[in-house]
Amino acid sequence: MKMNKTVFFVDDEKNVLNSIKRLFRNSDLDIFVFQDPFDVFKASSENNPAVVVSDYRMPEMSGVELLEKISALFPSSIRII
């Protein structure tokens, strides 16, 4: 069985997301970064995230709200705020 290595990072600050991309560029993880939490739901229809890491404060939706919705869609995913 193939292990799911998809990780979503959600943060409204582009510099943070750029740093995350650089940090994980040589890893074997499938890294997706999102500035807009609503984009996570579009991407999750094609990529089942194993882990979702979210910023706490974002203008469109709080990290808590986002992770609650992710929990309903992907109960086995690991969620980190």
Secondary structure as GFF3:
##gff-version 3
##sequence-region A 1 81
A	DSSP	beta_strand	6	10	.	.	.	ID=ss1
A	DSSP	alpha_helix	14	24	.	.	.	ID=ss2
A	DSSP	beta_strand	30	34	.	.	.	ID=ss3
A	DSSP	alpha_helix	37	44	.	.	.	ID=ss4
A	DSSP	beta_strand	51	54	.	.	.	ID=ss5
A	DSSP	alpha_helix	63	73	.	.	.	ID=ss6
A	DSSP	beta_strand	78	80	.	.	.	ID=ss7
###
